[in-house]
Amino acid sequence: MAPHHIRKYQETDHKRVLELFSQGMIEHVPATFRHMLKLPQTFLLLLGVPITLLLASGSWLLALVSNVTFLVFLWLLARQPWRKYVVVCFQTDLADITKSYLRAHGSCFWVAESGGQVAGIVGALPVKDAPPGRKQLQLFHLSVALEHRGEGLGKALVMTVLQFARAQGYNEVVLDTSIVQQAALTLYLRMGFQKTGEYFYNKVFRLVYLSTIRLTYFLPSAQEGGP
């Protein structure tokens, strides 16, 4: 296992950061597709439509083609929210990472180098509409290259954010992850994050019942000051 080094983002990292983020998001398409296949309404359509066509036309081929067509549609539907999210991020905060994360106080963007290559990324921005009396930092875009999974880079990047939050006087670190991102969800929960909410990111995510989970890490100082 090659040693890793975590440092602040530099402009020369931009292309690699976009690659890692895009690859990480598209990886969730198969899991989203499997999630959709398990939905009751999907099962009813896969079973009911071919039977109806078979009874109406007597053609097994037509029934088979209808199922294949429906599965292709589901795959395209599973890709759509992730591709759209990538495009939105490319046009907003990731378009100019230095401006978005490094020029303002209380925010930052880090990369993890392993073997001389950027192998992981994570960003953090202050939450502008945080509840009264709570200073929150939001973790964004945690991603580790597939070939470097299992080397502890994800945990190290999250720890970097937590240490930064503590040093900057934040009370809480929050993040959003989807229900199909099981590896990330397991990592966050093991590191002490707690589930504090659940919602749908947009109409497409609601359509495929792909909910987003809000997780919160309560920093020790915040816990000690509580009731």
C-alpha positions as CSV (number, residue, x, y, z in Angstrom):
1,M,0.0,0.0,0.0
2,A,1.6,3.3,-1.1
3,P,1.8,6.1,1.5
4,H,-0.6,9.0,1.1
5,H,-0.3,12.7,1.7
6,I,-3.2,15.1,2.1
7,R,-2.7,18.7,1.1
8,K,-4.8,21.7,-0.1
9,Y,-6.0,21.8,-3.6
10,Q,-3.9,23.5,-6.3
11,E,-5.0,24.7,-9.8
12,T,-3.0,22.0,-11.4
13,D,-5.2,19.4,-9.7
14,H,-8.4,20.6,-11.4
15,K,-8.7,18.1,-14.3
16,R,-8.0,15.1,-12.0
17,V,-10.4,16.3,-9.4
18,L,-13.2,16.5,-12.0
19,E,-12.3,13.1,-13.2
20,L,-12.5,11.6,-9.7
21,F,-15.7,13.3,-8.9
22,S,-17.4,12.3,-12.2
23,Q,-16.2,8.7,-12.0
24,G,-17.3,8.4,-8.4
25,M,-20.8,9.6,-9.2
26,I,-21.3,7.4,-12.2
27,E,-20.3,4.4,-10.2
28,H,-23.6,4.7,-8.4
29,V,-25.7,4.0,-11.5
30,P,-25.6,0.1,-11.2
31,A,-26.6,0.4,-7.5
32,T,-29.4,2.8,-8.4
33,F,-30.6,0.4,-11.1
34,R,-30.7,-2.5,-8.7
35,H,-32.6,-0.3,-6.2
36,M,-35.2,0.5,-8.8
37,L,-35.6,-3.2,-9.7
38,K,-36.5,-3.9,-6.1
39,L,-39.4,-1.4,-6.0
40,P,-42.9,-3.0,-5.9
41,Q,-44.2,-1.0,-8.9
42,T,-41.2,-2.1,-11.0
43,F,-42.0,-5.8,-10.2
44,L,-45.6,-5.3,-11.1
45,L,-44.7,-3.6,-14.5
46,L,-42.1,-6.3,-15.3
47,L,-44.7,-9.0,-14.6
48,G,-48.0,-7.4,-15.6
49,V,-47.1,-5.7,-18.9
50,P,-45.7,-8.8,-20.7
51,I,-48.6,-11.0,-19.4
52,T,-51.1,-8.4,-20.7
53,L,-49.4,-8.2,-24.1
54,L,-49.1,-12.0,-24.3
55,L,-52.8,-12.5,-23.6
56,A,-53.8,-9.7,-26.0
57,S,-51.5,-10.6,-28.9
58,G,-50.4,-14.2,-28.2
59,S,-46.8,-13.2,-29.0
60,W,-44.0,-14.3,-26.7
61,L,-41.6,-12.1,-28.7
62,L,-43.7,-9.0,-28.1
63,A,-43.8,-9.7,-24.4
64,L,-40.0,-10.3,-24.3
65,V,-39.3,-7.1,-26.2
66,S,-41.5,-5.1,-23.9
67,N,-39.5,-6.3,-20.9
68,V,-36.2,-5.6,-22.5
69,T,-37.4,-2.1,-23.5
70,F,-38.5,-1.4,-20.0
71,L,-35.2,-2.5,-18.5
72,V,-33.3,-0.2,-20.9
73,F,-35.6,2.6,-19.9
74,L,-34.9,1.9,-16.2
75,W,-31.1,1.9,-16.8
76,L,-31.3,5.3,-18.6
77,L,-33.5,6.6,-15.8
78,A,-31.0,5.4,-13.2
79,R,-28.2,7.3,-15.0
80,Q,-30.1,10.5,-15.3
81,P,-29.9,11.9,-11.8
82,W,-26.2,11.2,-11.4
83,R,-25.3,12.7,-14.7
84,K,-27.4,15.8,-14.0
85,Y,-25.8,16.2,-10.6
86,V,-22.3,16.0,-12.2
87,V,-23.2,18.7,-14.7
88,V,-24.6,21.0,-12.0
89,C,-21.5,20.7,-9.9
90,F,-19.2,21.3,-12.9
91,Q,-21.1,24.5,-13.6
92,T,-21.2,25.7,-10.0
93,D,-18.7,25.0,-7.2
94,L,-16.3,22.8,-9.1
95,A,-16.0,25.2,-12.0
96,D,-13.6,27.3,-10.0
97,I,-12.6,25.3,-6.9
98,T,-10.1,28.0,-5.7
99,K,-12.9,30.7,-5.7
100,S,-15.5,28.4,-4.2
101,Y,-13.4,26.8,-1.4
102,L,-10.1,28.5,-0.9
103,R,-10.7,32.3,-1.0
104,A,-13.3,32.4,1.8
105,H,-12.6,32.0,5.5
106,G,-13.8,28.7,7.1
107,S,-13.8,26.6,3.9
108,C,-11.2,24.4,2.2
109,F,-10.7,21.7,-0.5
110,W,-8.2,18.9,-0.1
111,V,-6.7,16.2,-2.3
112,A,-5.0,13.0,-1.2
113,E,-1.9,12.0,-3.1
114,S,-0.8,8.4,-3.4
115,G,2.0,7.2,-5.6
116,G,2.5,10.7,-6.9
117,Q,-1.1,11.0,-8.2
118,V,-4.3,12.6,-6.8
119,A,-6.2,9.6,-5.5
120,G,-8.9,11.2,-3.4
121,I,-10.7,14.5,-2.9
122,V,-13.0,16.3,-0.4
123,G,-14.3,19.8,0.2
124,A,-15.9,21.7,3.0
125,L,-18.0,24.9,3.0
126,P,-19.8,26.7,5.9
127,V,-23.6,26.2,6.0
128,K,-25.1,29.6,5.4
129,D,-28.6,28.8,6.7
130,A,-27.5,26.8,9.8
131,P,-30.0,26.8,12.7
132,P,-29.6,29.6,15.2
133,G,-26.7,29.1,17.6
134,R,-25.1,26.3,15.6
135,K,-22.1,26.8,13.4
136,Q,-22.1,24.1,10.8
137,L,-19.5,23.0,8.2
138,Q,-20.7,20.9,5.3
139,L,-18.6,18.1,3.7
140,F,-18.8,17.9,-0.1
141,H,-17.6,15.5,-2.8
142,L,-15.7,12.9,-0.9
143,S,-14.3,10.5,-3.6
144,V,-11.5,8.0,-3.8
145,A,-10.2,6.4,-7.0
146,L,-11.3,2.8,-7.4
147,E,-7.7,1.5,-7.5
148,H,-7.0,3.1,-4.1
149,R,-10.0,1.9,-2.2
150,G,-9.2,0.1,1.0
151,E,-6.1,2.1,1.7
152,G,-7.8,4.4,4.3
153,L,-7.9,7.5,2.1
154,G,-11.6,8.1,2.6
155,K,-11.3,7.9,6.4
156,A,-8.2,10.2,6.3
157,L,-10.0,12.8,4.2
158,V,-13.0,12.8,6.5
159,M,-10.7,13.2,9.5
160,T,-9.0,16.1,7.8
161,V,-12.4,17.8,7.5
162,L,-13.2,17.1,11.2
163,Q,-9.9,18.5,12.4
164,F,-10.4,21.6,10.2
165,A,-13.9,22.1,11.6
166,R,-12.6,21.8,15.2
167,A,-9.8,24.3,14.6
168,Q,-12.2,26.7,12.9
169,G,-14.6,26.6,15.8
170,Y,-17.5,24.8,14.2
171,N,-20.1,22.9,16.3
172,E,-21.1,20.4,13.7
173,V,-20.1,18.8,10.4
174,V,-23.0,17.8,8.1
175,L,-23.1,16.0,4.9
176,D,-25.6,14.4,2.5
177,T,-25.4,11.0,1.0
178,S,-27.9,8.8,-0.9
179,I,-29.2,5.4,0.3
180,V,-27.4,3.6,-2.5
181,Q,-24.0,4.9,-1.4
182,Q,-23.7,2.1,1.2
183,A,-19.9,2.1,1.4
184,A,-19.8,5.8,2.2
185,L,-22.7,5.6,4.6
186,T,-21.0,2.8,6.5
187,L,-17.8,4.8,6.7
188,Y,-19.5,7.9,8.1
189,L,-21.5,6.0,10.7
190,R,-18.4,4.2,11.9
191,M,-16.7,7.5,12.3
192,G,-19.4,8.9,14.5
193,F,-21.8,10.6,12.2
194,Q,-25.5,10.3,13.1
195,K,-28.5,10.3,10.8
196,T,-30.5,13.6,11.4
197,G,-32.7,13.8,8.3
198,E,-33.9,12.3,5.0
199,Y,-35.3,14.0,1.9
200,F,-35.4,13.8,-2.0
201,Y,-32.8,15.9,-3.8
202,N,-35.1,16.6,-6.7
203,K,-38.1,15.3,-8.6
204,V,-36.1,12.7,-10.5
205,F,-34.7,11.2,-7.3
206,R,-38.3,11.2,-5.8
207,L,-39.5,9.4,-8.9
208,V,-37.1,6.5,-8.4
209,Y,-37.4,6.6,-4.6
210,L,-33.8,7.6,-4.2
211,S,-33.7,9.4,-0.9
212,T,-30.8,11.6,0.4
213,I,-29.7,11.1,4.0
214,R,-28.5,14.0,6.1
215,L,-25.7,13.0,8.5
216,T,-24.3,15.1,11.3
217,Y,-21.1,14.8,13.3
218,F,-21.4,16.6,16.7
219,L,-18.0,17.9,17.7
220,P,-17.0,17.3,21.3
221,S,-17.2,21.0,22.2
222,A,-20.8,21.1,21.0
223,Q,-21.8,18.0,22.9
224,E,-20.2,19.3,26.1
225,G,-22.1,22.6,25.8
226,G,-25.4,20.8,25.4
227,P,-28.0,19.9,28.1
